[in-house]
Amino acid sequence: MSPTHIGNCSNIINWDEVINGIENKPGVALPRWDWDHPEFIKIKQLSIDSNYLKESAEWINYYPNKDYDSNIDKLFGEFVGNTNYARAWISRINPGCTAPWHWDIDDFADEYENKGSLVRYTARINKDGTGQVAVVSNYAIVGGQQGDVYRWHSYKDWHGSANFGYTVKYQFNYLAYE
């Protein structure tokens, strides 16, 4: 099932200001190919078996209160109508890089799920998306406007992203309780 476009949040969040605040920070580079989580080992094996170009796989995550103001999470939660959330982060994919096909494995997933049913939202937060794509459950999100927000069918949907454009791709990710 495809993600649902639910609107645009640029009128309440200044994404240019958010990007300006993180673009020179190191963030956390992923994937960590040495991670020994059993589910990640399965995904890593898929990459090995398919001869995935490991060098192209890189994305950088930025986290609230460390890299950006957590008030952004609050504003976004108000926009989507889910202010009770498990986690939020911003992903960056540099030109020429990919986030290979995966689902988000989280060490705290059981803890989150014990608190309630989860739903995932993403927002495209950079302006120029030429040559940038996100794929969720075989549905491509291409183009659009800065601030476009999508609700996923399941927070465990398989997804990936690629940047074959010439500008950095940023995406805001929000995992909330229904």
Secondary structure per residue as TSV (DSSP state, phi and psi in degrees):
chain	resnum	aa	ss	phi	psi
A	1	M	-	360.0	140.5
A	2	S	-	-81.2	153.9
A	3	P	-	-66.9	153.7
A	4	T	E	-105.4	126.9
A	5	H	E	-74.7	122.4
A	6	I	E	-111.2	-2.6
A	7	G	E	143.6	-165.8
A	8	N	E	-132.0	128.9
A	9	C	-	-102.8	11.0
A	10	S	T	-65.2	-19.3
A	11	N	T	-76.3	-13.3
A	12	I	T	-115.9	-16.8
A	13	I	-	-127.7	126.5
A	14	N	-	-86.0	90.7
A	15	W	H	-66.3	-31.7
A	16	D	H	-59.9	-41.1
A	17	E	H	-65.8	-40.6
A	18	V	H	-62.6	-47.3
A	19	I	H	-61.9	-43.7
A	20	N	H	-58.4	-31.6
A	21	G	H	-76.5	-21.5
A	22	I	H	-112.2	-18.2
A	23	E	T	-59.2	-24.6
A	24	N	T	-104.2	9.2
A	25	K	S	-92.1	150.0
A	26	P	-	-71.0	-31.7
A	27	G	-	60.7	-162.7
A	28	V	E	-117.0	113.9
A	29	A	E	-77.5	133.9
A	30	L	E	-131.9	164.3
A	31	P	-	-79.8	160.3
A	32	R	-	-95.5	96.6
A	33	W	T	-63.8	-16.7
A	34	D	T	-91.8	1.8
A	35	W	-	-62.9	131.8
A	36	D	-	-101.6	17.5
A	37	H	-	-61.6	131.5
A	38	P	H	-55.0	-38.9
A	39	E	H	-70.6	-36.5
A	40	F	H	-68.7	-35.9
A	41	I	H	-58.4	-38.5
A	42	K	H	-64.3	-43.8
A	43	I	H	-66.6	-41.8
A	44	K	H	-60.1	-39.6
A	45	Q	H	-63.7	-37.3
A	46	L	H	-59.6	-40.5
A	47	S	H	-64.5	-42.0
A	48	I	H	-65.5	-48.6
A	49	D	H	-62.5	-29.1
A	50	S	T	-94.2	0.6
A	51	N	T	59.9	35.3
A	52	Y	-	-57.1	136.7
A	53	L	-	-70.9	93.0
A	54	K	G	-55.2	-35.0
A	55	E	G	-65.7	-21.9
A	56	S	G	-83.9	-15.7
A	57	A	B	-81.1	104.5
A	58	E	-	-160.2	130.8
A	59	W	E	-141.3	159.0
A	60	I	E	-123.4	130.9
A	61	N	E	-106.9	143.9
A	62	Y	E	-122.1	141.5
A	63	Y	-	-121.8	150.1
A	64	P	B	-63.7	149.0
A	65	N	T	67.4	-12.0
A	66	K	T	-105.5	-50.3
A	67	D	T	-110.3	-27.0
A	68	Y	B	-146.2	162.5
A	69	D	-	-69.7	126.2
A	70	S	T	-66.7	-10.2
A	71	N	H	-60.9	-26.9
A	72	I	H	-60.3	-42.9
A	73	D	H	-60.3	-43.4
A	74	K	H	-62.3	-47.3
A	75	L	H	-62.0	-42.1
A	76	F	H	-64.5	-44.0
A	77	G	H	-58.4	-39.7
A	78	E	H	-64.9	-38.9
A	79	F	H	-62.8	-45.1
A	80	V	H	-85.4	-7.7
A	81	G	T	81.1	18.1
A	82	N	-	-133.6	88.6
A	83	T	-	-85.8	-12.8
A	84	N	-	-90.5	107.6
A	85	Y	E	-130.6	155.7
A	86	A	E	-84.9	-44.6
A	87	R	E	-165.1	162.7
A	88	A	E	-148.0	154.3
A	89	W	E	-164.5	164.8
A	90	I	E	-114.8	132.7
A	91	S	E	-106.1	143.3
A	92	R	E	-125.4	132.3
A	93	I	E	-125.7	117.2
A	94	N	-	-75.1	158.6
A	95	P	T	-53.3	135.1
A	96	G	T	86.1	-0.1
A	97	C	-	-110.3	163.9
A	98	T	E	-137.2	159.4
A	99	A	E	-112.5	102.5
A	100	P	E	-57.7	162.2
A	101	W	E	-53.9	122.5
A	102	H	E	-163.4	172.9
A	103	W	-	-122.0	153.3
A	104	D	-	-75.9	111.9
A	105	I	-	-92.0	131.4
A	106	D	-	-134.3	129.9
A	107	D	T	-60.6	-21.0
A	108	F	T	-107.4	13.6
A	109	A	H	-57.0	-43.9
A	110	D	H	-61.0	-41.8
A	111	E	H	-61.7	-45.4
A	112	Y	H	-60.7	-48.4
A	113	E	H	-65.2	-29.1
A	114	N	H	-68.1	-20.0
A	115	K	H	-90.5	-12.8
A	116	G	-	152.0	176.1
A	117	S	-	-72.9	136.9
A	118	L	E	-104.4	148.7
A	119	V	E	-137.0	143.7
A	120	R	E	-114.3	140.4
A	121	Y	E	-125.3	147.9
A	122	T	E	-133.6	153.1
A	123	A	E	-134.3	136.5
A	124	R	E	-79.6	123.5
A	125	I	-	-116.5	-6.0
A	126	N	-	-95.7	158.0
A	127	K	S	-77.0	-58.1
A	128	D	-	-87.9	112.2
A	129	G	-	-109.1	18.7
A	130	T	T	-60.4	124.9
A	131	G	T	80.3	17.2
A	132	Q	E	-120.9	139.3
A	133	V	E	-144.4	143.9
A	134	A	E	-121.7	138.1
A	135	V	E	-122.9	126.8
A	136	V	E	-125.5	118.3
A	137	S	T	50.0	47.0
A	138	N	T	67.6	15.9
A	139	Y	E	-109.9	120.3
A	140	A	E	-86.5	131.9
A	141	I	E	-106.8	107.8
A	142	V	E	-128.6	142.5
A	143	G	S	71.2	-143.0
A	144	G	-	86.0	-170.6
A	145	Q	-	-116.3	156.0
A	146	Q	T	-56.8	128.2
A	147	G	T	96.2	-2.8
A	148	D	E	-63.4	133.0
A	149	V	E	-117.1	136.9
A	150	Y	E	-124.7	139.7
A	151	R	E	-103.0	128.8
A	152	W	-	-82.8	155.0
A	153	H	S	-65.6	-44.0
A	154	S	-	-141.3	141.9
A	155	Y	T	-67.8	-14.9
A	156	K	T	-96.5	12.3
A	157	D	-	-56.9	140.1
A	158	W	-	-69.2	143.9
A	159	H	E	-159.3	168.0
A	160	G	E	-162.4	173.0
A	161	S	E	-152.8	152.8
A	162	A	E	-144.1	147.2
A	163	N	E	-126.9	98.5
A	164	F	-	-107.1	19.1
A	165	G	S	-92.0	-164.7
A	166	Y	S	-116.6	8.4
A	167	T	S	-126.5	159.6
A	168	V	-	-70.4	138.7
A	169	K	E	-98.4	126.4
A	170	Y	E	-120.4	143.0
A	171	Q	E	-140.8	133.2
A	172	F	E	-92.5	134.5
A	173	N	E	-122.2	135.7
A	174	Y	E	-141.3	118.1
A	175	L	E	-108.6	111.6
A	176	A	E	-119.5	166.2
A	177	Y	E	-94.0	138.7
A	178	E	-	-81.2	360.0
